[in-house]
Amino acid sequence: MTGDRRPTRHVVVMGVSGCGKTTVARLVSELTGLAFAEADEFHSEANVARMRSGVPLDDVARWPWLRDLAGWMTARHREGVSTVLACSALKRSYRDVLRQGPPNVEFVHLDGPTEVIRERMAARTHPYMPASLLDSQAAILEPLGPDEHGVVLDLRLPAEILAATAADRLGLPAVDPSAR
C-alpha cells in the first residue's frame, strides 16, 4: 500500500567542478543510505567531447542532461528510494529543472574560494573536465535563493565533516552501518 511508504528525500550536492561534490555526495550516501548517482555519468557523448576539448556547455546542451537527472530521481522516488546526486546545478533555472522531478529536492551547495578549487583541480585527474572550465562555471554560478531548500557549506572543511553537517542540517537520518 503506497500510503504506508515513507516519503522519499532527494539531495543534490552542488557547486563548481572541483568543489568536492562527488566525494561529499558519496559520504552522505554512506551515512544515510540514500542511493548515490554522479551526474557526470549522465552526460551525452557529445557533451563529454565538448568539455574534454575545453569548451563549456551552454544551456541548450545542459537541458536534456538535467531532464535525465530529474527523471532518474523521479524513477527512484516511484520505487520508494531516496537519492543523493552529485551535480553542478550552477543556475537556479537548472535547479528548477531538477525540482520538476520528484518532490522534496534539497540542495547542499559546496562553496568557497576559487583559488582553493583551482588548486584541487590541478592536483586531480578528471576524464573530461579541465581546470580551464572552472572560470566559466564560476561565472554562471547562482547561489541558492532564500526560497530554495538547502544549505551552503564551506568546501574547505574536511569531506567527512561536510557530509555529516549536510545530513544533520537537512535532518537526514543516519543508517546503522551494521544493518547493511
Buried (B, 14 or more C-beta within 10 A) or exposed (E): EEEEEEEBBBBBBBBBBBBBBBBBBBBBBBBBBBBBBEBBEBBEEEBBEBBEEEBBBEEEBBEEBBBBBBBBBBEBBEEEBBBBBBBBBBBBEBBBBBBBBBEBBBBBBBBBEBEBBBEBBEEEEBEBBEBEBBEBBBEBBEEBEEEBEBBBBEBEBEBEEBBBBBBEBBEBEEBEEEEE
